[in-house]
């Protein structure tokens, strides 16, 4: 169905400023010391909302002044498209960054959202998997390339491809946390245990800082009994690792990428956008609690 012209014009003219979030997220941020947080958005199953979660969570964080870098590791380049980065403008991107052909500063493209930058994907990335096989330190290429980004961004978020390949491995080695979007359908549960085992293997072999940051339930339909059953099963198994915020099925969220806009910019008031704002708020609260716990642990012996 074609949208009214006025509505489309409003959608395309909105992104020059960050979306207003009523201070809800900012109040959760606290006064934490500056340190770059590296987060992989990963699930080997496709169509579970990885890119949508990456784009909109990054936008919500940027809206309250956090400096965010999104690294598009999916050869399909949907995250880049979702931020309105034209394919013709993707001269330097993830492929070039992985193989040392450019720096982070050269690859990071500004988006229409203030404080938010993207290292875009291109068609060249589809061949990176084969090229990486014979490359020295193949699993650490991304981590080494991003060393210069430390301290320059509050968050670096990796939009991973829907498979556990070398591109995903590079993201996991470079990350300190994994955020797993999980579609509220039966088949989505099947690969989750495999992903958790993969995270543990990477933690034991390549990156001892890596941890399961949390599970986000996506495409939730409260009218559907299966959605409720999946939610209950996941919460029973993962406990407080599952975010309280759930992302509902929402047409406006699905429409936004066609305009090259995050849903939060395209329609701030829609249920999907509001859910991602609440997710960002919950994420910041969790991080603040973790930091407080660490500070108490450090101060404990001295006290």
Secondary structure, 3 states (H helix, E strand, C coil): CCCCHHHHHHHHHHHHCCCCCCCCCHHHHCCCCCCCEEEEECCCCCCCCHHHHHHHHHHHHHHCCCCEEEEECCCCCHHHHHCCCCHHHCCCCHHHHHCCCCCHHHHEEECCCCCEEEECCCHHHHHHHHHHHCCCCCCCHHHHHCHHHCCCCCEEEEECCCCCCHHHHHHHHHCCEEEEEEECCHHHHHCHHHHHHHHHHHHHHCCCCCCEEEEEEEEECCCCHHHHHHHHHHHHHHHHHEEEEEEECCHHHHHHHHHCCCHHHHCCCCHHHHHHHHHHHHHHHHHHHHHHHHHHHHHHHHC
